[in-house]
Amino acid sequence: MTNHVIHRNGHPFVHYSASIHTPEEVIYTSAAFYQRMNQRRSLRDFTDESIPREVIENIIRTASTAPSGANKQPWTFCVVSNPETKKEIRLAAEKEEYESYTQRMSNEWLRDIEPLQTDWQKPFLETAPYLIVVFKQVYELKPDGTKGNHYYVNESVGIACGFLLAAIHQVGLAALTHTPSPMNFLSQLLHRPENERPYLLIPVGYAAPDALVPDLKRKPLSEVSVWY
Ligand code: IYR
C-alpha cells in the first residue's frame, strides 16, 4: 500500500498496512510470544557490562510507540549512565528505602514482600550500566512557558513502560521496576521541569550469571480471565 496522505476534514490520514497471517500462523505466533514473555523476570542482580547506547535508544524508541491519550506522548525517559549520578541516586533511594522498611511500610506489606527477600539496600542502582528514570508529564509545558492538557497520563505512561520492559527482555537484557518511595528526589537530582513527576526507576543490564529470582507462579488463565 502506498503511503500517500488522504485528508479527513483537513486532517492527514495514511493507510494502515496490517500484516496478514493464516489462523495457524496467528496461533503459533501468539504461543511463541507468550513463551518468550513468560521468561521475563524482575532482576536485582546485574553485571556491570556496558551496553551500546544505540540499544538503549532503540528500546526507548520502542517504548515511545505506545498509545497515549490524544497522542500527547506524555513521557520523558531519562537515561543515567554516569557513575557519580548513579551513586547519588542510590544514596538518595536507600535513604528513603531505609525509612520505608524500618518505619513506613505496614506489617502486612512487609509480610507480602517477604518472599522477595528485598531490603533497603539497592546496590543494583550502581552496578547496572543504565538507569532509565521514567517521568510522566502531568501537563504539557510549551517552549513559551504556556501549559496544555495531557490525558490519561498514568495509563499512557504505564503502557509505555510495559513496551519498554518487553523491548528490554526481547534483546536479552534484564530490568527491574523499582519504585523507591517517595521518589521526588529524582526530580531534583535530574533537574526535571515542573510538569514532570517520577513514575518508575528501571535499572537495565545483563543478568548476573549467578542471579537468583523468587520461585513465583503466574496466576492461571482461569483466574485472570472471565469470558462472556
Ligand atoms: N520499594 C521497595 C519495597 C518493595 C515494594 C514492593 I510492592 C515490591 O514488590 C518489592 C519491593 C523496594 O524496592 O525494595
Residues whose N, C-alpha, C, O or C-beta is under 5 A from the ligand:
A	BS01	IYR	I113 T118 D119 T179 P180
